[in-house]
Amino acid sequence: MEAQSITKSVSRKRRKDNVGPNGTTDEDPVPVKVPRHTMQGVSEPAPFSDELKVDRSKPYRRVSMQEAKLGTPLERPVRVYADGIFDLFHSGHARALMQAKNLFPNTHLIVGVCSDELTHNLKGFTVMNEAERYDAVQHCRYVDEVVRNAPWTLTPEFLQKHRIDFVAHDDIPYSSAGSDDVYKHIKEAGMFAPTQRTEGISTSDIITRIVRDYDVYVRRNLQRGYTAKELNVSFINEKRFNLQERVDKVKKKVKDVEEKSKEFVQKVEEKSIDMIQKWEEKSREFIGNFLEMFGPEGALKHMLKEGKGRMLQAISPKQSPSSSPTRERSPSPSFRWPFSAKISPPASPGRHSRPTAATYDISEDEED
């Protein structure tokens, strides 16, 4: 049966230390890879068991666990059987089948899929019908053969008919159909090969996600063209979902505008910073040029000094050559003012001199 339990009392999750994703441990030997031994090969889907021709003239003898682990001849692969519902085929199913395929070096994997009628009676309603589930298992790369309408409980006749050596399933008791463990007799016969469940993924988990987010998926399918009748949605709920969809679109547009506005503001800030940096560079260049021209030791000062020197040189008279004869002016006759006095030296002692009026000598130029 599919590796899922319907009872709440028994936990279906295995927690084991040092167990790899395929259910192997560090002590287990690495099996040798053997190509698929079917007529179609891996390029085509696995065939159905009722469509294969089996040579029953050869006697069938089960191989032991020891013989299977050591390896069997290529013409005699170990026939391993794994069954289940495989509804909404997911990675957990594929990993379980991969483990079953890799149990032994030379394995022929047979997978049984239960019908809709049997599954609905003993387990519950399925999302996919039996034809879809058959097809999903057929296209799994690890499957060599598919059994349609597989039984819920394995009988000796079924095992003999399909020449099954071992049955692969996780070893947690599977309580169903009035039995505490439907694989109990297989375990007692030494034909059970345990595998490991994949944590975090199952058909029930996927359905739970859909039910939990029911509104989201209804709106999604309405948007993709499904009608309310196809989705079993009432008229009022249809209008409510459509309104919610419009509201979400408006919110998305507003969010997009906000993001674009933030991007625009960011670009403006970047441009402003760039412009300020360029302005500072230009300002420094302008100030340097200004100081170079008009500063204390600037070019303008030197230009003014040079121009002043040229102006002074232009307006100043030229001196006569030293070799030309100089014209000397003759001294003018002196003229004495009556009131100007010139102190004469004192008379020598012993001699009496009479006072004279003080006189000044004035040249003709002074008179003029």
LOKOL-178352 format. One record per residue (C-alpha): residue number from 1; x, y, z. Coordinates in nm, 2 decimals. Layout:
REM LOKOL-178352
<site NUM; <X; Y; Z>> ...
END
This chain:
REM LOKOL-178352
<site 1; <0.00; 0.00; 0.00>> <site 2; <0.10; 0.36; -0.03>> <site 3; <0.34; 0.46; 0.25>> <site 4; <0.08; 0.67; 0.44>> <site 5; <-0.12; 0.58; 0.75>> <site 6; <-0.48; 0.67; 0.82>> <site 7; <-0.46; 0.62; 1.20>> <site 8; <-0.38; 0.90; 1.44>> <site 9; <-0.24; 0.66; 1.71>> <site 10; <0.06; 0.54; 1.50>> <site 11; <0.32; 0.79; 1.38>> <site 12; <0.41; 0.75; 1.02>> <site 13; <0.73; 0.95; 1.04>> <site 14; <1.07; 0.78; 1.09>> <site 15; <1.35; 0.95; 1.27>> <site 16; <1.67; 0.76; 1.26>> <site 17; <2.02; 0.89; 1.31>> <site 18; <2.29; 0.86; 1.04>> <site 19; <2.03; 0.77; 0.77>> <site 20; <2.08; 0.91; 0.43>> <site 21; <1.80; 1.06; 0.20>> <site 22; <1.76; 0.72; 0.03>> <site 23; <1.74; 0.52; 0.35>> <site 24; <2.10; 0.40; 0.35>> <site 25; <2.35; 0.41; 0.64>> <site 26; <2.73; 0.46; 0.64>> <site 27; <2.78; 0.09; 0.70>> <site 28; <2.57; -0.02; 0.40>> <site 29; <2.77; -0.12; 0.09>> <site 30; <2.73; 0.08; -0.22>> <site 31; <2.53; -0.12; -0.47>> <site 32; <2.66; -0.17; -0.83>> <site 33; <2.45; 0.01; -1.09>> <site 34; <2.29; -0.23; -1.34>> <site 35; <2.10; -0.12; -1.65>> <site 36; <1.73; -0.17; -1.67>> <site 37; <1.64; -0.51; -1.81>> <site 38; <1.32; -0.44; -2.01>> <site 39; <1.25; -0.44; -2.38>> <site 40; <1.17; -0.07; -2.39>> <site 41; <1.46; 0.05; -2.18>> <site 42; <1.47; 0.39; -2.01>> <site 43; <1.36; 0.58; -2.32>> <site 44; <1.00; 0.46; -2.29>> <site 45; <0.75; 0.43; -2.01>> <site 46; <0.75; 0.11; -1.80>> <site 47; <0.52; -0.16; -1.94>> <site 48; <0.21; -0.31; -1.76>> <site 49; <0.26; -0.66; -1.62>> <site 50; <-0.05; -0.79; -1.80>> <site 51; <0.10; -0.69; -2.13>> <site 52; <0.43; -0.88; -2.09>> <site 53; <0.49; -1.23; -2.20>> <site 54; <0.65; -1.43; -1.92>> <site 55; <0.83; -1.76; -1.99>> <site 56; <0.68; -1.98; -1.72>> <site 57; <0.85; -2.30; -1.85>> <site 58; <1.14; -2.22; -1.63>> <site 59; <1.10; -2.30; -1.26>> <site 60; <1.08; -2.00; -1.02>> <site 61; <1.30; -2.01; -0.71>> <site 62; <1.32; -1.72; -0.47>> <site 63; <1.66; -1.58; -0.39>> <site 64; <1.77; -1.52; -0.04>> <site 65; <1.86; -1.19; 0.11>> <site 66; <2.23; -1.29; 0.12>> <site 67; <2.23; -1.40; -0.25>> <site 68; <2.05; -1.08; -0.35>> <site 69; <2.30; -0.86; -0.17>> <site 70; <2.60; -1.04; -0.32>> <site 71; <2.45; -1.00; -0.67>> <site 72; <2.27; -1.22; -0.91>> <site 73; <2.34; -1.29; -1.28>> <site 74; <2.22; -1.04; -1.53>> <site 75; <1.96; -1.27; -1.67>> <site 76; <1.82; -1.33; -1.32>> <site 77; <1.76; -0.99; -1.15>> <site 78; <1.61; -0.97; -0.80>> <site 79; <1.24; -0.90; -0.84>> <site 80; <1.13; -0.64; -0.59>> <site 81; <0.77; -0.53; -0.55>> <site 82; <0.65; -0.20; -0.41>> <site 83; <0.28; -0.09; -0.40>> <site 84; <0.09; 0.22; -0.32>> <site 85; <-0.18; 0.46; -0.42>> <site 86; <0.06; 0.72; -0.57>> <site 87; <-0.20; 1.00; -0.58>> <site 88; <-0.05; 1.34; -0.68>> <site 89; <0.28; 1.16; -0.76>> <site 90; <0.55; 1.36; -0.58>> <site 91; <0.92; 1.35; -0.49>> <site 92; <0.84; 1.13; -0.18>> <site 93; <0.70; 0.86; -0.40>> <site 94; <1.00; 0.89; -0.64>> <site 95; <1.25; 0.86; -0.35>> <site 96; <1.07; 0.55; -0.21>> <site 97; <1.09; 0.38; -0.55>> <site 98; <1.45; 0.49; -0.59>> <site 99; <1.54; 0.32; -0.26>> <site 100; <1.35; 0.00; -0.37>> <site 101; <1.54; 0.00; -0.70>> <site 102; <1.88; 0.04; -0.52>> <site 103; <1.82; -0.23; -0.26>> <site 104; <2.03; -0.48; -0.45>> <site 105; <2.30; -0.46; -0.72>> <site 106; <2.07; -0.62; -0.98>> <site 107; <1.70; -0.52; -0.93>> <site 108; <1.39; -0.55; -1.14>> <site 109; <1.14; -0.32; -0.97>> <site 110; <0.77; -0.40; -1.00>> <site 111; <0.52; -0.14; -0.87>> <site 112; <0.16; -0.21; -0.79>> <site 113; <-0.10; 0.06; -0.81>> <site 114; <-0.44; 0.01; -0.65>> <site 115; <-0.76; 0.09; -0.84>> <site 116; <-1.01; 0.37; -0.76>> <site 117; <-1.27; 0.14; -0.63>> <site 118; <-1.04; -0.04; -0.38>> <site 119; <-0.88; 0.29; -0.27>> <site 120; <-1.21; 0.48; -0.22>> <site 121; <-1.35; 0.19; -0.01>> <site 122; <-1.04; 0.13; 0.21>> <site 123; <-0.86; 0.46; 0.23>> <site 124; <-1.05; 0.76; 0.08>> <site 125; <-1.12; 0.97; -0.22>> <site 126; <-0.83; 1.04; -0.45>> <site 127; <-0.75; 1.36; -0.66>> <site 128; <-0.62; 1.16; -0.96>> <site 129; <-0.81; 0.87; -1.11>> <site 130; <-0.65; 0.53; -1.16>> <site 131; <-0.55; 0.59; -1.52>> <site 132; <-0.37; 0.91; -1.43>> <site 133; <-0.20; 0.74; -1.14>> <site 134; <-0.09; 0.44; -1.36>> <site 135; <0.05; 0.68; -1.61>> <site 136; <0.24; 0.88; -1.35>> <site 137; <0.41; 0.56; -1.21>> <site 138; <0.49; 0.44; -1.56>> <site 139; <0.70; 0.74; -1.63>> <site 140; <0.91; 0.71; -1.32>> <site 141; <1.27; 0.63; -1.42>> <site 142; <1.32; 0.37; -1.15>> <site 143; <1.01; 0.15; -1.24>> <site 144; <1.06; -0.15; -1.47>> <site 145; <0.70; -0.29; -1.45>> <site 146; <0.36; -0.17; -1.34>> <site 147; <0.08; -0.39; -1.19>> <site 148; <-0.26; -0.24; -1.24>> <site 149; <-0.54; -0.30; -1.00>> <site 150; <-0.30; -0.42; -0.73>> <site 151; <-0.44; -0.60; -0.42>> <site 152; <-0.46; -0.43; -0.08>> <site 153; <-0.32; -0.74; 0.09>> <site 154; <-0.06; -0.95; -0.08>> <site 155; <-0.14; -1.32; -0.11>> <site 156; <0.09; -1.61; -0.18>> <site 157; <-0.08; -1.66; -0.51>> <site 158; <-0.01; -1.30; -0.61>> <site 159; <0.36; -1.33; -0.51>> <site 160; <0.40; -1.65; -0.70>> <site 161; <0.23; -1.52; -1.01>> <site 162; <0.46; -1.22; -1.04>> <site 163; <0.76; -1.42; -0.91>> <site 164; <0.83; -1.16; -0.64>> <site 165; <1.15; -1.21; -0.43>> <site 166; <1.11; -0.91; -0.19>> <site 167; <0.85; -0.65; -0.09>> <site 168; <0.98; -0.30; -0.03>> <site 169; <0.80; -0.06; 0.21>> <site 170; <0.88; 0.14; 0.52>> <site 171; <0.87; -0.09; 0.82>> <site 172; <0.63; 0.11; 1.03>> <site 173; <0.32; -0.10; 1.09>> <site 174; <0.05; -0.01; 0.83>> <site 175; <-0.29; -0.05; 1.00>> <site 176; <-0.57; -0.10; 0.75>> <site 177; <-0.85; -0.34; 0.64>> <site 178; <-0.90; -0.47; 0.99>> <site 179; <-0.53; -0.56; 1.03>> <site 180; <-0.27; -0.41; 1.26>> <site 181; <-0.01; -0.45; 0.99>> <site 182; <-0.09; -0.56; 0.63>> <site 183; <0.28; -0.65; 0.58>> <site 184; <0.31; -0.87; 0.89>> <site 185; <0.30; -1.20; 0.70>> <site 186; <0.56; -1.07; 0.45>> <site 187; <0.79; -0.97; 0.74>> <site 188; <0.75; -1.32; 0.90>> <site 189; <0.83; -1.48; 0.56>> <site 190; <1.16; -1.29; 0.54>> <site 191; <1.06; -1.12; 0.22>> <site 192; <1.04; -0.76; 0.36>> <site 193; <1.29; -0.50; 0.25>> <site 194; <1.25; -0.18; 0.45>> <site 195; <1.28; 0.17; 0.30>> <site 196; <1.27; 0.52; 0.45>> <site 197; <1.00; 0.78; 0.42>> <site 198; <1.08; 1.13; 0.30>> <site 199; <1.01; 1.39; 0.56>> <site 200; <0.80; 1.70; 0.48>> <site 201; <0.63; 1.57; 0.17>> <site 202; <0.32; 1.36; 0.12>> <site 203; <-0.01; 1.36; -0.07>> <site 204; <-0.20; 1.46; 0.25>> <site 205; <0.04; 1.76; 0.30>> <site 206; <-0.02; 1.88; -0.06>> <site 207; <-0.40; 1.86; -0.02>> <site 208; <-0.37; 2.04; 0.31>> <site 209; <-0.19; 2.33; 0.15>> <site 210; <-0.46; 2.36; -0.12>> <site 211; <-0.74; 2.35; 0.13>> <site 212; <-0.57; 2.60; 0.36>> <site 213; <-0.52; 2.85; 0.07>> <site 214; <-0.85; 2.77; -0.10>> <site 215; <-0.94; 3.13; -0.18>> <site 216; <-0.60; 3.19; -0.35>> <site 217; <-0.63; 2.89; -0.58>> <site 218; <-0.99; 2.96; -0.67>> <site 219; <-0.90; 3.31; -0.77>> <site 220; <-0.60; 3.18; -0.96>> <site 221; <-0.82; 2.94; -1.16>> <site 222; <-1.09; 3.20; -1.22>> <site 223; <-0.82; 3.43; -1.36>> <site 224; <-0.70; 3.15; -1.59>> <site 225; <-1.04; 3.11; -1.75>> <site 226; <-1.21; 2.84; -1.54>> <site 227; <-1.58; 2.91; -1.47>> <site 228; <-1.74; 2.93; -1.13>> <site 229; <-1.95; 2.62; -1.22>> <site 230; <-1.64; 2.42; -1.30>> <site 231; <-1.49; 2.52; -0.96>> <site 232; <-1.82; 2.46; -0.78>> <site 233; <-1.82; 2.83; -0.66>> <site 234; <-2.14; 3.02; -0.59>> <site 235; <-2.24; 3.34; -0.77>> <site 236; <-2.17; 3.55; -0.46>> <site 237; <-1.84; 3.39; -0.40>> <site 238; <-1.74; 3.44; -0.76>> <site 239; <-1.81; 3.81; -0.74>> <site 240; <-1.63; 3.83; -0.41>> <site 241; <-1.32; 3.66; -0.55>> <site 242; <-1.33; 3.89; -0.86>> <site 243; <-1.35; 4.20; -0.64>> <site 244; <-1.07; 4.07; -0.43>> <site 245; <-0.86; 4.01; -0.74>> <site 246; <-0.92; 4.37; -0.86>> <site 247; <-0.83; 4.50; -0.52>> <site 248; <-0.51; 4.30; -0.53>> <site 249; <-0.42; 4.44; -0.87>> <site 250; <-0.47; 4.79; -0.74>> <site 251; <-0.25; 4.72; -0.45>> <site 252; <0.01; 4.57; -0.68>> <site 253; <0.00; 4.88; -0.90>> <site 254; <0.04; 5.11; -0.59>> <site 255; <0.33; 4.90; -0.48>> <site 256; <0.49; 4.92; -0.82>> <site 257; <0.45; 5.30; -0.82>> <site 258; <0.60; 5.32; -0.48>> <site 259; <0.90; 5.11; -0.59>> <site 260; <0.94; 5.32; -0.90>> <site 261; <0.92; 5.64; -0.70>> <site 262; <1.19; 5.50; -0.46>> <site 263; <1.40; 5.42; -0.76>> <site 264; <1.34; 5.77; -0.91>> <site 265; <1.43; 5.94; -0.58>> <site 266; <1.74; 5.72; -0.55>> <site 267; <1.85; 5.82; -0.90>> <site 268; <1.78; 6.19; -0.83>> <site 269; <1.99; 6.16; -0.51>> <site 270; <2.27; 5.99; -0.70>> <site 271; <2.25; 6.26; -0.97>> <site 272; <2.25; 6.54; -0.71>> <site 273; <2.55; 6.39; -0.54>> <site 274; <2.73; 6.37; -0.87>> <site 275; <2.64; 6.73; -0.96>> <site 276; <2.75; 6.85; -0.62>> <site 277; <3.08; 6.68; -0.66>> <site 278; <3.13; 6.82; -1.01>> <site 279; <3.03; 7.17; -0.88>> <site 280; <3.29; 7.14; -0.61>> <site 281; <3.55; 7.04; -0.86>> <site 282; <3.46; 7.33; -1.09>> <site 283; <3.45; 7.57; -0.79>> <site 284; <3.79; 7.47; -0.68>> <site 285; <3.92; 7.51; -1.04>> <site 286; <3.75; 7.86; -1.06>> <site 287; <3.89; 7.98; -0.73>> <site 288; <4.24; 7.86; -0.83>> <site 289; <4.22; 8.04; -1.16>> <site 290; <4.09; 8.36; -0.99>> <site 291; <4.37; 8.36; -0.73>> <site 292; <4.62; 8.29; -1.01>> <site 293; <4.49; 8.60; -1.19>> <site 294; <4.39; 8.84; -0.92>> <site 295; <4.59; 8.72; -0.61>> <site 296; <4.87; 8.90; -0.44>> <site 297; <5.13; 8.75; -0.67>> <site 298; <4.88; 8.70; -0.95>> <site 299; <4.94; 8.77; -1.32>> <site 300; <4.73; 9.09; -1.31>> <site 301; <4.98; 9.25; -1.06>> <site 302; <5.27; 9.17; -1.28>> <site 303; <5.09; 9.31; -1.58>> <site 304; <5.01; 9.64; -1.39>> <site 305; <5.37; 9.67; -1.28>> <site 306; <5.49; 9.61; -1.63>> <site 307; <5.24; 9.86; -1.77>> <site 308; <5.33; 10.13; -1.51>> <site 309; <5.69; 10.09; -1.60>> <site 310; <5.62; 10.14; -1.96>> <site 311; <5.40; 10.45; -1.90>> <site 312; <5.67; 10.61; -1.68>> <site 313; <5.93; 10.54; -1.94>> <site 314; <5.70; 10.69; -2.21>> <site 315; <5.63; 11.02; -2.03>> <site 316; <5.97; 11.08; -1.88>> <site 317; <6.21; 11.32; -2.09>> <site 318; <6.51; 11.17; -2.24>> <site 319; <6.85; 11.29; -2.11>> <site 320; <7.08; 11.47; -2.35>> <site 321; <7.39; 11.29; -2.45>> <site 322; <7.69; 11.35; -2.23>> <site 323; <7.91; 11.44; -2.53>> <site 324; <7.70; 11.75; -2.63>> <site 325; <7.84; 12.09; -2.52>> <site 326; <7.67; 12.23; -2.22>> <site 327; <7.56; 12.60; -2.22>> <site 328; <7.66; 12.78; -1.90>> <site 329; <7.47; 13.09; -1.79>> <site 330; <7.67; 13.39; -1.70>> <site 331; <7.62; 13.52; -1.35>> <site 332; <7.39; 13.81; -1.32>> <site 333; <7.50; 14.13; -1.16>> <site 334; <7.40; 14.14; -0.80>> <site 335; <7.14; 14.38; -0.67>> <site 336; <7.13; 14.48; -0.31>> <site 337; <6.80; 14.56; -0.13>> <site 338; <6.84; 14.85; 0.10>> <site 339; <6.67; 14.67; 0.39>> <site 340; <6.86; 14.36; 0.36>> <site 341; <7.16; 14.35; 0.58>> <site 342; <7.46; 14.13; 0.57>> <site 343; <7.64; 14.09; 0.89>> <site 344; <8.00; 14.18; 0.84>> <site 345; <8.26; 14.03; 1.05>> <site 346; <8.34; 14.22; 1.37>> <site 347; <8.61; 14.48; 1.35>> <site 348; <8.93; 14.40; 1.48>> <site 349; <8.99; 14.54; 1.83>> <site 350; <9.15; 14.87; 1.87>> <site 351; <9.00; 15.01; 1.55>> <site 352; <8.68; 15.20; 1.54>> <site 353; <8.45; 15.13; 1.25>> <site 354; <8.14; 15.30; 1.17>> <site 355; <7.81; 15.11; 1.13>> <site 356; <7.70; 15.03; 0.78>> <site 357; <7.35; 14.94; 0.66>> <site 358; <7.28; 14.58; 0.61>> <site 359; <7.25; 14.49; 0.24>> <site 360; <7.14; 14.17; 0.04>> <site 361; <7.28; 14.07; -0.29>> <site 362; <7.00; 13.99; -0.54>> <site 363; <7.06; 13.85; -0.87>> <site 364; <6.88; 13.95; -1.18>> <site 365; <6.67; 13.64; -1.18>> <site 366; <6.55; 13.71; -0.83>> <site 367; <6.46; 14.06; -0.93>> <site 368; <6.25; 13.93; -1.21>> 
END
